[in-house]
Amino acid sequence: MKIKPLNKKQLKYIAKHSLKKRYDKTKELFEADYTHPSLNVELLLPKHLKIYSFILDIKYRAVFIVVDGEAEIISITNHYR
């Protein structure tokens, strides 16, 4: 599943937190096989909203929705905040 390009705010966030290299690697893996176990893709609660997340690294997650068969990242967050 393809990931839509990040917006300026998200690009700034990953640069600020030194996640660019990790994001690129994870994006490549996600687009090749979004069910890969190391991504830990999960459906968030409440489930009827169909909002998902995957792991960028131990601390950060990307939250996304699926629009027209593509993943659109709506937020990159510190998972333990």
mmCIF file of the N, C-alpha and C atoms, coordinates in Angstrom:
data_MODEL
# 
_entry.id   MODEL 
# 
loop_
_atom_site.group_PDB 
_atom_site.id 
_atom_site.type_symbol 
_atom_site.label_atom_id 
_atom_site.label_alt_id 
_atom_site.label_comp_id 
_atom_site.label_asym_id 
_atom_site.label_entity_id 
_atom_site.label_seq_id 
_atom_site.pdbx_PDB_ins_code 
_atom_site.Cartn_x 
_atom_site.Cartn_y 
_atom_site.Cartn_z 
_atom_site.occupancy 
_atom_site.B_iso_or_equiv 
_atom_site.pdbx_formal_charge 
_atom_site.auth_seq_id 
_atom_site.auth_comp_id 
_atom_site.auth_asym_id 
_atom_site.auth_atom_id 
_atom_site.pdbx_PDB_model_num 
ATOM 1   N N  . MET A 1 1  ? 0.843   -1.163 0.000  1.00 0.00 ? 1  MET A N  1 
ATOM 2   C CA . MET A 1 1  ? 0.000   0.000  0.000  1.00 0.00 ? 1  MET A CA 1 
ATOM 3   C C  . MET A 1 1  ? 0.896   1.237  0.000  1.00 0.00 ? 1  MET A C  1 
ATOM 4   N N  . LYS A 1 2  ? 0.625   2.148  -0.876 1.00 0.00 ? 2  LYS A N  1 
ATOM 5   C CA . LYS A 1 2  ? 1.412   3.377  -1.023 1.00 0.00 ? 2  LYS A CA 1 
ATOM 6   C C  . LYS A 1 2  ? 1.057   4.359  0.092  1.00 0.00 ? 2  LYS A C  1 
ATOM 7   N N  . ILE A 1 3  ? 2.049   5.153  0.506  1.00 0.00 ? 3  ILE A N  1 
ATOM 8   C CA . ILE A 1 3  ? 1.835   6.213  1.492  1.00 0.00 ? 3  ILE A CA 1 
ATOM 9   C C  . ILE A 1 3  ? 1.869   7.550  0.760  1.00 0.00 ? 3  ILE A C  1 
ATOM 10  N N  . LYS A 1 4  ? 0.838   8.365  0.996  1.00 0.00 ? 4  LYS A N  1 
ATOM 11  C CA . LYS A 1 4  ? 0.794   9.702  0.393  1.00 0.00 ? 4  LYS A CA 1 
ATOM 12  C C  . LYS A 1 4  ? 1.908   10.561 0.985  1.00 0.00 ? 4  LYS A C  1 
ATOM 13  N N  . PRO A 1 5  ? 2.376   11.562 0.239  1.00 0.00 ? 5  PRO A N  1 
ATOM 14  C CA . PRO A 1 5  ? 3.454   12.433 0.746  1.00 0.00 ? 5  PRO A CA 1 
ATOM 15  C C  . PRO A 1 5  ? 3.053   13.132 2.042  1.00 0.00 ? 5  PRO A C  1 
ATOM 16  N N  . LEU A 1 6  ? 4.035   13.350 2.897  1.00 0.00 ? 6  LEU A N  1 
ATOM 17  C CA . LEU A 1 6  ? 3.800   14.044 4.157  1.00 0.00 ? 6  LEU A CA 1 
ATOM 18  C C  . LEU A 1 6  ? 3.593   15.536 3.902  1.00 0.00 ? 6  LEU A C  1 
ATOM 19  N N  . ASN A 1 7  ? 2.846   16.172 4.810  1.00 0.00 ? 7  ASN A N  1 
ATOM 20  C CA . ASN A 1 7  ? 2.675   17.623 4.690  1.00 0.00 ? 7  ASN A CA 1 
ATOM 21  C C  . ASN A 1 7  ? 3.884   18.324 5.325  1.00 0.00 ? 7  ASN A C  1 
ATOM 22  N N  . LYS A 1 8  ? 3.950   19.633 5.187  1.00 0.00 ? 8  LYS A N  1 
ATOM 23  C CA . LYS A 1 8  ? 5.106   20.394 5.668  1.00 0.00 ? 8  LYS A CA 1 
ATOM 24  C C  . LYS A 1 8  ? 5.301   20.258 7.171  1.00 0.00 ? 8  LYS A C  1 
ATOM 25  N N  . LYS A 1 9  ? 4.209   20.257 7.925  1.00 0.00 ? 9  LYS A N  1 
ATOM 26  C CA . LYS A 1 9  ? 4.292   20.145 9.383  1.00 0.00 ? 9  LYS A CA 1 
ATOM 27  C C  . LYS A 1 9  ? 4.908   18.802 9.789  1.00 0.00 ? 9  LYS A C  1 
ATOM 28  N N  . GLN A 1 10 ? 4.494   17.731 9.117  1.00 0.00 ? 10 GLN A N  1 
ATOM 29  C CA . GLN A 1 10 ? 5.030   16.397 9.416  1.00 0.00 ? 10 GLN A CA 1 
ATOM 30  C C  . GLN A 1 10 ? 6.496   16.292 9.019  1.00 0.00 ? 10 GLN A C  1 
ATOM 31  N N  . LEU A 1 11 ? 6.859   16.858 7.890  1.00 0.00 ? 11 LEU A N  1 
ATOM 32  C CA . LEU A 1 11 ? 8.262   16.850 7.462  1.00 0.00 ? 11 LEU A CA 1 
ATOM 33  C C  . LEU A 1 11 ? 9.139   17.597 8.464  1.00 0.00 ? 11 LEU A C  1 
ATOM 34  N N  . LYS A 1 12 ? 8.634   18.712 8.955  1.00 0.00 ? 12 LYS A N  1 
ATOM 35  C CA . LYS A 1 12 ? 9.362   19.497 9.949  1.00 0.00 ? 12 LYS A CA 1 
ATOM 36  C C  . LYS A 1 12 ? 9.522   18.695 11.245 1.00 0.00 ? 12 LYS A C  1 
ATOM 37  N N  . TYR A 1 13 ? 8.467   17.978 11.649 1.00 0.00 ? 13 TYR A N  1 
ATOM 38  C CA . TYR A 1 13 ? 8.493   17.175 12.877 1.00 0.00 ? 13 TYR A CA 1 
ATOM 39  C C  . TYR A 1 13 ? 9.538   16.058 12.787 1.00 0.00 ? 13 TYR A C  1 
ATOM 40  N N  . ILE A 1 14 ? 9.550   15.327 11.653 1.00 0.00 ? 14 ILE A N  1 
ATOM 41  C CA . ILE A 1 14 ? 10.521  14.233 11.553 1.00 0.00 ? 14 ILE A CA 1 
ATOM 42  C C  . ILE A 1 14 ? 11.950  14.760 11.459 1.00 0.00 ? 14 ILE A C  1 
ATOM 43  N N  . ALA A 1 15 ? 12.131  15.936 10.868 1.00 0.00 ? 15 ALA A N  1 
ATOM 44  C CA . ALA A 1 15 ? 13.472  16.530 10.822 1.00 0.00 ? 15 ALA A CA 1 
ATOM 45  C C  . ALA A 1 15 ? 13.910  16.952 12.222 1.00 0.00 ? 15 ALA A C  1 
ATOM 46  N N  . LYS A 1 16 ? 13.018  17.578 12.957 1.00 0.00 ? 16 LYS A N  1 
ATOM 47  C CA . LYS A 1 16 ? 13.324  18.058 14.304 1.00 0.00 ? 16 LYS A CA 1 
ATOM 48  C C  . LYS A 1 16 ? 13.715  16.918 15.245 1.00 0.00 ? 16 LYS A C  1 
ATOM 49  N N  . HIS A 1 17 ? 13.071  15.756 15.064 1.00 0.00 ? 17 HIS A N  1 
ATOM 50  C CA . HIS A 1 17 ? 13.307  14.617 15.942 1.00 0.00 ? 17 HIS A CA 1 
ATOM 51  C C  . HIS A 1 17 ? 14.246  13.571 15.329 1.00 0.00 ? 17 HIS A C  1 
ATOM 52  N N  . SER A 1 18 ? 14.946  13.951 14.272 1.00 0.00 ? 18 SER A N  1 
ATOM 53  C CA . SER A 1 18 ? 15.928  13.088 13.598 1.00 0.00 ? 18 SER A CA 1 
ATOM 54  C C  . SER A 1 18 ? 15.336  11.742 13.183 1.00 0.00 ? 18 SER A C  1 
ATOM 55  N N  . LEU A 1 19 ? 14.154  11.790 12.573 1.00 0.00 ? 19 LEU A N  1 
ATOM 56  C CA . LEU A 1 19 ? 13.462  10.566 12.158 1.00 0.00 ? 19 LEU A CA 1 
ATOM 57  C C  . LEU A 1 19 ? 13.444  10.356 10.646 1.00 0.00 ? 19 LEU A C  1 
ATOM 58  N N  . LYS A 1 20 ? 14.064  11.246 9.893  1.00 0.00 ? 20 LYS A N  1 
ATOM 59  C CA . LYS A 1 20 ? 13.981  11.170 8.425  1.00 0.00 ? 20 LYS A CA 1 
ATOM 60  C C  . LYS A 1 20 ? 14.461  9.825  7.884  1.00 0.00 ? 20 LYS A C  1 
ATOM 61  N N  . LYS A 1 21 ? 15.632  9.401  8.295  1.00 0.00 ? 21 LYS A N  1 
ATOM 62  C CA . LYS A 1 21 ? 16.191  8.133  7.808  1.00 0.00 ? 21 LYS A CA 1 
ATOM 63  C C  . LYS A 1 21 ? 15.299  6.965  8.224  1.00 0.00 ? 21 LYS A C  1 
ATOM 64  N N  . ARG A 1 22 ? 14.853  6.977  9.479  1.00 0.00 ? 22 ARG A N  1 
ATOM 65  C CA . ARG A 1 22 ? 14.000  5.907  9.989  1.00 0.00 ? 22 ARG A CA 1 
ATOM 66  C C  . ARG A 1 22 ? 12.648  5.904  9.277  1.00 0.00 ? 22 ARG A C  1 
ATOM 67  N N  . TYR A 1 23 ? 12.078  7.103  9.039  1.00 0.00 ? 23 TYR A N  1 
ATOM 68  C CA . TYR A 1 23 ? 10.800  7.193  8.335  1.00 0.00 ? 23 TYR A CA 1 
ATOM 69  C C  . TYR A 1 23 ? 10.925  6.623  6.922  1.00 0.00 ? 23 TYR A C  1 
ATOM 70  N N  . ASP A 1 24 ? 11.988  7.003  6.216  1.00 0.00 ? 24 ASP A N  1 
ATOM 71  C CA . ASP A 1 24 ? 12.178  6.524  4.840  1.00 0.00 ? 24 ASP A CA 1 
ATOM 72  C C  . ASP A 1 24 ? 12.273  4.997  4.796  1.00 0.00 ? 24 ASP A C  1 
ATOM 73  N N  . LYS A 1 25 ? 13.013  4.415  5.732  1.00 0.00 ? 25 LYS A N  1 
ATOM 74  C CA . LYS A 1 25 ? 13.168  2.959  5.774  1.00 0.00 ? 25 LYS A CA 1 
ATOM 75  C C  . LYS A 1 25 ? 11.835  2.278  6.103  1.00 0.00 ? 25 LYS A C  1 
ATOM 76  N N  . THR A 1 26 ? 11.111  2.827  7.062  1.00 0.00 ? 26 THR A N  1 
ATOM 77  C CA . THR A 1 26 ? 9.830   2.250  7.456  1.00 0.00 ? 26 THR A CA 1 
ATOM 78  C C  . THR A 1 26 ? 8.809   2.410  6.343  1.00 0.00 ? 26 THR A C  1 
ATOM 79  N N  . LYS A 1 27 ? 8.828   3.547  5.668  1.00 0.00 ? 27 LYS A N  1 
ATOM 80  C CA . LYS A 1 27 ? 7.912   3.785  4.541  1.00 0.00 ? 27 LYS A CA 1 
ATOM 81  C C  . LYS A 1 27 ? 8.141   2.751  3.444  1.00 0.00 ? 27 LYS A C  1 
ATOM 82  N N  . GLU A 1 28 ? 9.387   2.489  3.143  1.00 0.00 ? 28 GLU A N  1 
ATOM 83  C CA . GLU A 1 28 ? 9.735   1.501  2.124  1.00 0.00 ? 28 GLU A CA 1 
ATOM 84  C C  . GLU A 1 28 ? 9.198   0.114  2.502  1.00 0.00 ? 28 GLU A C  1 
ATOM 85  N N  . LEU A 1 29 ? 9.381   -0.268 3.746  1.00 0.00 ? 29 LEU A N  1 
ATOM 86  C CA . LEU A 1 29 ? 8.878   -1.555 4.234  1.00 0.00 ? 29 LEU A CA 1 
ATOM 87  C C  . LEU A 1 29 ? 7.360   -1.595 4.187  1.00 0.00 ? 29 LEU A C  1 
ATOM 88  N N  . PHE A 1 30 ? 6.700   -0.519 4.621  1.00 0.00 ? 30 PHE A N  1 
ATOM 89  C CA . PHE A 1 30 ? 5.245   -0.438 4.626  1.00 0.00 ? 30 PHE A CA 1 
ATOM 90  C C  . PHE A 1 30 ? 4.691   -0.584 3.211  1.00 0.00 ? 30 PHE A C  1 
ATOM 91  N N  . GLU A 1 31 ? 5.294   0.113  2.261  1.00 0.00 ? 31 GLU A N  1 
ATOM 92  C CA . GLU A 1 31 ? 4.806   0.067  0.886  1.00 0.00 ? 31 GLU A CA 1 
ATOM 93  C C  . GLU A 1 31 ? 5.044   -1.293 0.242  1.00 0.00 ? 31 GLU A C  1 
ATOM 94  N N  . ALA A 1 32 ? 6.071   -2.004 0.678  1.00 0.00 ? 32 ALA A N  1 
ATOM 95  C CA . ALA A 1 32 ? 6.336   -3.347 0.151  1.00 0.00 ? 32 ALA A CA 1 
ATOM 96  C C  . ALA A 1 32 ? 5.392   -4.374 0.770  1.00 0.00 ? 32 ALA A C  1 
ATOM 97  N N  . ASP A 1 33 ? 5.140   -4.256 2.083  1.00 0.00 ? 33 ASP A N  1 
ATOM 98  C CA . ASP A 1 33 ? 4.283   -5.208 2.788  1.00 0.00 ? 33 ASP A CA 1 
ATOM 99  C C  . ASP A 1 33 ? 3.778   -4.585 4.088  1.00 0.00 ? 33 ASP A C  1 
ATOM 100 N N  . TYR A 1 34 ? 2.602   -3.941 4.021  1.00 0.00 ? 34 TYR A N  1 
ATOM 101 C CA . TYR A 1 34 ? 2.084   -3.244 5.197  1.00 0.00 ? 34 TYR A CA 1 
ATOM 102 C C  . TYR A 1 34 ? 1.670   -4.192 6.323  1.00 0.00 ? 34 TYR A C  1 
ATOM 103 N N  . THR A 1 35 ? 1.671   -5.491 6.068  1.00 0.00 ? 35 THR A N  1 
ATOM 104 C CA . THR A 1 35 ? 1.345   -6.464 7.116  1.00 0.00 ? 35 THR A CA 1 
ATOM 105 C C  . THR A 1 35 ? 2.594   -7.024 7.794  1.00 0.00 ? 35 THR A C  1 
ATOM 106 N N  . HIS A 1 36 ? 3.761   -6.503 7.436  1.00 0.00 ? 36 HIS A N  1 
ATOM 107 C CA . HIS A 1 36 ? 5.009   -6.998 8.015  1.00 0.00 ? 36 HIS A CA 1 
ATOM 108 C C  . HIS A 1 36 ? 4.955   -6.868 9.541  1.00 0.00 ? 36 HIS A C  1 
ATOM 109 N N  . PRO A 1 37 ? 5.304   -7.931 10.265 1.00 0.00 ? 37 PRO A N  1 
ATOM 110 C CA . PRO A 1 37 ? 5.199   -7.930 11.733 1.00 0.00 ? 37 PRO A CA 1 
ATOM 111 C C  . PRO A 1 37 ? 5.986   -6.820 12.431 1.00 0.00 ? 37 PRO A C  1 
ATOM 112 N N  . SER A 1 38 ? 7.116   -6.406 11.890 1.00 0.00 ? 38 SER A N  1 
ATOM 113 C CA . SER A 1 38 ? 7.917   -5.390 12.567 1.00 0.00 ? 38 SER A CA 1 
ATOM 114 C C  . SER A 1 38 ? 7.265   -4.004 12.533 1.00 0.00 ? 38 SER A C  1 
ATOM 115 N N  . LEU A 1 39 ? 6.290   -3.799 11.668 1.00 0.00 ? 39 LEU A N  1 
ATOM 116 C CA . LEU A 1 39 ? 5.576   -2.528 11.622 1.00 0.00 ? 39 LEU A CA 1 
ATOM 117 C C  . LEU A 1 39 ? 4.542   -2.406 12.738 1.00 0.00 ? 39 LEU A C  1 
ATOM 118 N N  . ASN A 1 40 ? 4.075   -3.550 13.195 1.00 0.00 ? 40 ASN A N  1 
ATOM 119 C CA . ASN A 1 40 ? 3.064   -3.581 14.252 1.00 0.00 ? 40 ASN A CA 1 
ATOM 120 C C  . ASN A 1 40 ? 1.871   -2.682 13.919 1.00 0.00 ? 40 ASN A C  1 
ATOM 121 N N  . VAL A 1 41 ? 1.321   -2.851 12.719 1.00 0.00 ? 41 VAL A N  1 
ATOM 122 C CA . VAL A 1 41 ? 0.150   -2.077 12.312 1.00 0.00 ? 41 VAL A CA 1 
ATOM 123 C C  . VAL A 1 41 ? -1.022  -2.498 13.180 1.00 0.00 ? 41 VAL A C  1 
ATOM 124 N N  . GLU A 1 42 ? -1.708  -1.493 13.741 1.00 0.00 ? 42 GLU A N  1 
ATOM 125 C CA . GLU A 1 42 ? -2.860  -1.822 14.579 1.00 0.00 ? 42 GLU A CA 1 
ATOM 126 C C  . GLU A 1 42 ? -3.992  -0.834 14.357 1.00 0.00 ? 42 GLU A C  1 
ATOM 127 N N  . LEU A 1 43 ? -5.202  -1.339 14.515 1.00 0.00 ? 43 LEU A N  1 
ATOM 128 C CA . LEU A 1 43 ? -6.409  -0.539 14.431 1.00 0.00 ? 43 LEU A CA 1 
ATOM 129 C C  . LEU A 1 43 ? -6.647  0.096  15.795 1.00 0.00 ? 43 LEU A C  1 
ATOM 130 N N  . LEU A 1 44 ? -6.738  1.411  15.817 1.00 0.00 ? 44 LEU A N  1 
ATOM 131 C CA . LEU A 1 44 ? -6.897  2.125  17.073 1.00 0.00 ? 44 LEU A CA 1 
ATOM 132 C C  . LEU A 1 44 ? -8.362  2.200  17.484 1.00 0.00 ? 44 LEU A C  1 
ATOM 133 N N  . LEU A 1 45 ? -8.581  2.449  18.759 1.00 0.00 ? 45 LEU A N  1 
ATOM 134 C CA . LEU A 1 45 ? -9.936  2.586  19.296 1.00 0.00 ? 45 LEU A CA 1 
ATOM 135 C C  . LEU A 1 45 ? -10.391 4.033  19.165 1.00 0.00 ? 45 LEU A C  1 
ATOM 136 N N  . PRO A 1 46 ? -11.652 4.281  18.904 1.00 0.00 ? 46 PRO A N  1 
ATOM 137 C CA . PRO A 1 46 ? -12.726 3.342  18.603 1.00 0.00 ? 46 PRO A CA 1 
ATOM 138 C C  . PRO A 1 46 ? -12.577 2.801  17.179 1.00 0.00 ? 46 PRO A C  1 
ATOM 139 N N  . LYS A 1 47 ? -12.773 1.524  17.048 1.00 0.00 ? 47 LYS A N  1 
ATOM 140 C CA . LYS A 1 47 ? -12.495 0.826  15.791 1.00 0.00 ? 47 LYS A CA 1 
ATOM 141 C C  . LYS A 1 47 ? -13.326 1.312  14.617 1.00 0.00 ? 47 LYS A C  1 
ATOM 142 N N  . HIS A 1 48 ? -14.531 1.796  14.862 1.00 0.00 ? 48 HIS A N  1 
ATOM 143 C CA . HIS A 1 48 ? -15.399 2.218  13.756 1.00 0.00 ? 48 HIS A CA 1 
ATOM 144 C C  . HIS A 1 48 ? -14.846 3.427  12.993 1.00 0.00 ? 48 HIS A C  1 
ATOM 145 N N  . LEU A 1 49 ? -13.887 4.150  13.565 1.00 0.00 ? 49 LEU A N  1 
ATOM 146 C CA . LEU A 1 49 ? -13.277 5.285  12.874 1.00 0.00 ? 49 LEU A CA 1 
ATOM 147 C C  . LEU A 1 49 ? -12.221 4.864  11.863 1.00 0.00 ? 49 LEU A C  1 
ATOM 148 N N  . LYS A 1 50 ? -11.780 3.607  11.963 1.00 0.00 ? 50 LYS A N  1 
ATOM 149 C CA . LYS A 1 50 ? -10.792 3.049  11.025 1.00 0.00 ? 50 LYS A CA 1 
ATOM 150 C C  . LYS A 1 50 ? -9.514  3.892  10.949 1.00 0.00 ? 50 LYS A C  1 
ATOM 151 N N  . ILE A 1 51 ? -8.958  4.181  12.118 1.00 0.00 ? 51 ILE A N  1 
ATOM 152 C CA . ILE A 1 51 ? -7.681  4.886  12.231 1.00 0.00 ? 51 ILE A CA 1 
ATOM 153 C C  . ILE A 1 51 ? -6.648  3.864  12.687 1.00 0.00 ? 51 ILE A C  1 
ATOM 154 N N  . TYR A 1 52 ? -5.511  3.834  12.002 1.00 0.00 ? 52 TYR A N  1 
ATOM 155 C CA . TYR A 1 52 ? -4.477  2.835  12.252 1.00 0.00 ? 52 TYR A CA 1 
ATOM 156 C C  . TYR A 1 52 ? -3.178  3.516  12.669 1.00 0.00 ? 52 TYR A C  1 
ATOM 157 N N  . SER A 1 53 ? -2.252  2.709  13.170 1.00 0.00 ? 53 SER A N  1 
ATOM 158 C CA . SER A 1 53 ? -0.910  3.220  13.447 1.00 0.00 ? 53 SER A CA 1 
ATOM 159 C C  . SER A 1 53 ? 0.119   2.158  13.101 1.00 0.00 ? 53 SER A C  1 
ATOM 160 N N  . PHE A 1 54 ? 1.347   2.617  12.873 1.00 0.00 ? 54 PHE A N  1 
ATOM 161 C CA . PHE A 1 54 ? 2.475   1.702  12.738 1.00 0.00 ? 54 PHE A CA 1 
ATOM 162 C C  . PHE A 1 54 ? 3.681   2.328  13.430 1.00 0.00 ? 54 PHE A C  1 
ATOM 163 N N  . ILE A 1 55 ? 4.622   1.482  13.809 1.00 0.00 ? 55 ILE A N  1 
ATOM 164 C CA . ILE A 1 55 ? 5.787   1.913  14.565 1.00 0.00 ? 55 ILE A CA 1 
ATOM 165 C C  . ILE A 1 55 ? 6.871   2.453  13.633 1.00 0.00 ? 55 ILE A C  1 
ATOM 166 N N  . LEU A 1 56 ? 7.386   3.644  13.971 1.00 0.00 ? 56 LEU A N  1 
ATOM 167 C CA . LEU A 1 56 ? 8.575   4.161  13.287 1.00 0.00 ? 56 LEU A CA 1 
ATOM 168 C C  . LEU A 1 56 ? 9.820   3.675  14.010 1.00 0.00 ? 56 LEU A C  1 
ATOM 169 N N  . ASP A 1 57 ? 9.793   3.796  15.319 1.00 0.00 ? 57 ASP A N  1 
ATOM 170 C CA . ASP A 1 57 ? 10.837  3.230  16.175 1.00 0.00 ? 57 ASP A CA 1 
ATOM 171 C C  . ASP A 1 57 ? 10.215  3.004  17.548 1.00 0.00 ? 57 ASP A C  1 
ATOM 172 N N  . ILE A 1 58 ? 11.004  2.658  18.511 1.00 0.00 ? 58 ILE A N  1 
ATOM 173 C CA . ILE A 1 58 ? 10.465  2.291  19.817 1.00 0.00 ? 58 ILE A CA 1 
ATOM 174 C C  . ILE A 1 58 ? 9.673   3.442  20.461 1.00 0.00 ? 58 ILE A C  1 
ATOM 175 N N  . LYS A 1 59 ? 9.990   4.681  20.093 1.00 0.00 ? 59 LYS A N  1 
ATOM 176 C CA . LYS A 1 59 ? 9.364   5.838  20.722 1.00 0.00 ? 59 LYS A CA 1 
ATOM 177 C C  . LYS A 1 59 ? 8.271   6.504  19.876 1.00 0.00 ? 59 LYS A C  1 
ATOM 178 N N  . TYR A 1 60 ? 8.361   6.416  18.556 1.00 0.00 ? 60 TYR A N  1 
ATOM 179 C CA . TYR A 1 60 ? 7.461   7.165  17.674 1.00 0.00 ? 60 TYR A CA 1 
ATOM 180 C C  . TYR A 1 60 ? 6.565   6.254  16.841 1.00 0.00 ? 60 TYR A C  1 
ATOM 181 N N  . ARG A 1 61 ? 5.343   6.755  16.601 1.00 0.00 ? 61 ARG A N  1 
ATOM 182 C CA . ARG A 1 61 ? 4.366   6.057  15.778 1.00 0.00 ? 61 ARG A CA 1 
ATOM 183 C C  . ARG A 1 61 ? 3.813   6.991  14.713 1.00 0.00 ? 61 ARG A C  1 
ATOM 184 N N  . ALA A 1 62 ? 3.411   6.419  13.604 1.00 0.00 ? 62 ALA A N  1 
ATOM 185 C CA . ALA A 1 62 ? 2.701   7.157  12.567 1.00 0.00 ? 62 ALA A CA 1 
ATOM 186 C C  . ALA A 1 62 ? 1.244   6.711  12.617 1.00 0.00 ? 62 ALA A C  1 
ATOM 187 N N  . VAL A 1 63 ? 0.355   7.671  12.710 1.00 0.00 ? 63 VAL A N  1 
ATOM 188 C CA . VAL A 1 63 ? -1.078  7.400  12.745 1.00 0.00 ? 63 VAL A CA 1 
ATOM 189 C C  . VAL A 1 63 ? -1.607  7.705  11.347 1.00 0.00 ? 63 VAL A C  1 
ATOM 190 N N  . PHE A 1 64 ? -2.399  6.776  10.790 1.00 0.00 ? 64 PHE A N  1 
ATOM 191 C CA . PHE A 1 64 ? -2.847  6.963  9.417  1.00 0.00 ? 64 PHE A CA 1 
ATOM 192 C C  . PHE A 1 64 ? -4.266  6.462  9.199  1.00 0.00 ? 64 PHE A C  1 
ATOM 193 N N  . ILE A 1 65 ? -4.838  6.930  8.078  1.00 0.00 ? 65 ILE A N  1 
ATOM 194 C CA . ILE A 1 65 ? -6.125  6.443  7.591  1.00 0.00 ? 65 ILE A CA 1 
ATOM 195 C C  . ILE A 1 65 ? -5.896  5.965  6.164  1.00 0.00 ? 65 ILE A C  1 
ATOM 196 N N  . VAL A 1 66 ? -6.806  5.180  5.668  1.00 0.00 ? 66 VAL A N  1 
ATOM 197 C CA . VAL A 1 66 ? -6.707  4.701  4.290  1.00 0.00 ? 66 VAL A CA 1 
ATOM 198 C C  . VAL A 1 66 ? -7.728  5.467  3.457  1.00 0.00 ? 66 VAL A C  1 
ATOM 199 N N  . VAL A 1 67 ? -7.226  6.158  2.414  1.00 0.00 ? 67 VAL A N  1 
ATOM 200 C CA . VAL A 1 67 ? -8.066  6.948  1.522  1.00 0.00 ? 67 VAL A CA 1 
ATOM 201 C C  . VAL A 1 67 ? -7.792  6.501  0.097  1.00 0.00 ? 67 VAL A C  1 
ATOM 202 N N  . ASP A 1 68 ? -8.818  6.008  -0.566 1.00 0.00 ? 68 ASP A N  1 
ATOM 203 C CA . ASP A 1 68 ? -8.688  5.556  -1.960 1.00 0.00 ? 68 ASP A CA 1 
ATOM 204 C C  . ASP A 1 68 ? -7.548  4.557  -2.141 1.00 0.00 ? 68 ASP A C  1 
ATOM 205 N N  . GLY A 1 69 ? -7.397  3.635  -1.208 1.00 0.00 ? 69 GLY A N  1 
ATOM 206 C CA . GLY A 1 69 ? -6.389  2.591  -1.307 1.00 0.00 ? 69 GLY A CA 1 
ATOM 207 C C  . GLY A 1 69 ? -4.976  3.016  -0.960 1.00 0.00 ? 69 GLY A C  1 
ATOM 208 N N  . GLU A 1 70 ? -4.805  4.247  -0.465 1.00 0.00 ? 70 GLU A N  1 
ATOM 209 C CA . GLU A 1 70 ? -3.490  4.746  -0.055 1.00 0.00 ? 70 GLU A CA 1 
ATOM 210 C C  . GLU A 1 70 ? -3.533  5.156  1.411  1.00 0.00 ? 70 GLU A C  1 
ATOM 211 N N  . ALA A 1 71 ? -2.409  4.980  2.083  1.00 0.00 ? 71 ALA A N  1 
ATOM 212 C CA . ALA A 1 71 ? -2.309  5.398  3.480  1.00 0.00 ? 71 ALA A CA 1 
ATOM 213 C C  . ALA A 1 71 ? -1.990  6.887  3.520  1.00 0.00 ? 71 ALA A C  1 
ATOM 214 N N  . GLU A 1 72 ? -2.764  7.625  4.315  1.00 0.00 ? 72 GLU A N  1 
ATOM 215 C CA . GLU A 1 72 ? -2.505  9.042  4.514  1.00 0.00 ? 72 GLU A CA 1 
ATOM 216 C C  . GLU A 1 72 ? -2.154  9.247  5.976  1.00 0.00 ? 72 GLU A C  1 
ATOM 217 N N  . ILE A 1 73 ? -0.918  9.621  6.227  1.00 0.00 ? 73 ILE A N  1 
ATOM 218 C CA . ILE A 1 73 ? -0.462  9.820  7.604  1.00 0.00 ? 73 ILE A CA 1 
ATOM 219 C C  . ILE A 1 73 ? -1.062  11.119 8.115  1.00 0.00 ? 73 ILE A C  1 
ATOM 220 N N  . ILE A 1 74 ? -1.795  11.001 9.221  1.00 0.00 ? 74 ILE A N  1 
ATOM 221 C CA . ILE A 1 74 ? -2.434  12.183 9.805  1.00 0.00 ? 74 ILE A CA 1 
ATOM 222 C C  . ILE A 1 74 ? -1.636  12.740 10.970 1.00 0.00 ? 74 ILE A C  1 
ATOM 223 N N  . SER A 1 75 ? -0.740  11.919 11.529 1.00 0.00 ? 75 SER A N  1 
ATOM 224 C CA . SER A 1 75 ? 0.059   12.388 12.654 1.00 0.00 ? 75 SER A CA 1 
ATOM 225 C C  . SER A 1 75 ? 1.253   11.469 12.872 1.00 0.00 ? 75 SER A C  1 
ATOM 226 N N  . ILE A 1 76 ? 2.348   12.071 13.293 1.00 0.00 ? 76 ILE A N  1 
ATOM 227 C CA . ILE A 1 76 ? 3.508   11.313 13.769 1.00 0.00 ? 76 ILE A CA 1 
ATOM 228 C C  . ILE A 1 76 ? 3.688   11.751 15.210 1.00 0.00 ? 76 ILE A C  1 
ATOM 229 N N  . THR A 1 77 ? 3.627   10.798 16.119 1.00 0.00 ? 77 THR A N  1 
ATOM 230 C CA . THR A 1 77 ? 3.568   11.156 17.529 1.00 0.00 ? 77 THR A CA 1 
ATOM 231 C C  . THR A 1 77 ? 4.576   10.389 18.368 1.00 0.00 ? 77 THR A C  1 
ATOM 232 N N  . ASN A 1 78 ? 4.873   10.977 19.520 1.00 0.00 ? 78 ASN A N  1 
ATOM 233 C CA . ASN A 1 78 ? 5.645   10.307 20.544 1.00 0.00 ? 78 ASN A CA 1 
ATOM 234 C C  . ASN A 1 78 ? 4.670   9.386  21.258 1.00 0.00 ? 78 ASN A C  1 
ATOM 235 N N  . HIS A 1 79 ? 4.890   8.092  21.144 1.00 0.00 ? 79 HIS A N  1 
ATOM 236 C CA . HIS A 1 79 ? 3.935   7.104  21.641 1.00 0.00 ? 79 HIS A CA 1 
ATOM 237 C C  . HIS A 1 79 ? 3.799   7.117  23.168 1.00 0.00 ? 79 HIS A C  1 
ATOM 238 N N  . TYR A 1 80 ? 4.819   7.524  23.873 1.00 0.00 ? 80 TYR A N  1 
ATOM 239 C CA . TYR A 1 80 ? 4.798   7.427  25.337 1.00 0.00 ? 80 TYR A CA 1 
ATOM 240 C C  . TYR A 1 80 ? 4.572   8.769  26.016 1.00 0.00 ? 80 TYR A C  1 
ATOM 241 N N  . ARG A 1 81 ? 4.112   9.734  25.301 1.00 0.00 ? 81 ARG A N  1 
ATOM 242 C CA . ARG A 1 81 ? 3.898   11.060 25.839 1.00 0.00 ? 81 ARG A CA 1 
ATOM 243 C C  . ARG A 1 81 ? 2.612   11.183 26.579 1.00 0.00 ? 81 ARG A C  1 
# 
